Amino acid sequence: MANHKSALKRIRQAEKKRVHNKYYAKTARNAVKKLRSTSEKEAASEMFPKVAAMLDKLAKRNIIHKNKASNLKSKLAKHINKL
């Protein structure tokens, strides 16, 4: 266990940040799953900008890598065009 006040504070901050990041990452993953399961083109097209914005925000805040966000957006766009 940490002995210094600063180390204890760092542990508290890291845990708080981890929970916060986990929430936003999980929310975005659920949105991606929901979009993928949609079989109607109109509904999927309507959802796509919101999901893309979520992914961009995660990438901007380094919760996910920027290339992962780009790959997900690309695959979702392909999925929508295929419908």
N, C-alpha and C positions, 0 to 999 in steps of 0.2 A: 504494500500500500504506500501511497505517496506520503512524504513527510513534510513537504513545504506547502505553505499556504497557496502559492501560485500554482503548484501542481494540482492541488485539490480543486482550485477554481477552474483550471484547464479541463479537468475531468468532468466537472459539472457542465461547462460550456459545450464540450464535445458531445455529451449525452443529449443535451437539449437540441443541438444542431442535427444530430443523427436522427432523432425522432421527427423533427421538422422536415428534413430531407426525405425521410422514409414516407411520410404522409403524401408529399407532393409527387414523388416518384410513383407510388401506388395508385394515386388518383389518375395520373397520366396513363399508366399501364391499363387501368380499367377502361379509360376512354378509348384507347387504341383497340382493345378487345371488342368493345361495343361497336366501334366503327367497322371492324373487320367482320363482325357477325351480321351486320346490316346487309340485306339483300336488295333494298330499294335504292336506286341510283340517286334519286332526288334527296332522300333523307341523308344519305352518305355525303353527298356534295355539300349539304347544309352543315354537317358536323365537322367536315374536314378543316376549315379555317380555325375553328376553336381548338381542335386537337393539335394542329400544327403550331399554334401559338403556345400551347402548353409545353410542347416538346422544345420549342425555341427558348422558352423561359428556363426550362430545366438545364439546357445546354449553356445558356448564358451564366447561370449560377453554378456551373460545374457540378451539378448533381448527376448528369449523364454527359458523355462525351459528345462533342459537336457532330462528329461523323456518325455516331449512333442515331442522333436526332435526324440528321439528313437522310440516312438510310431508311429509317422508319417512315419519314414523310414521303420518300420516293415510293416505297412499297405500298403505302396507303393510296397514293395517287394512282398507281398502276391498278390497284384493286378497284378503285372507283371507276376508272376508265373501262375496265373489263365488264362492269355490270351492264 
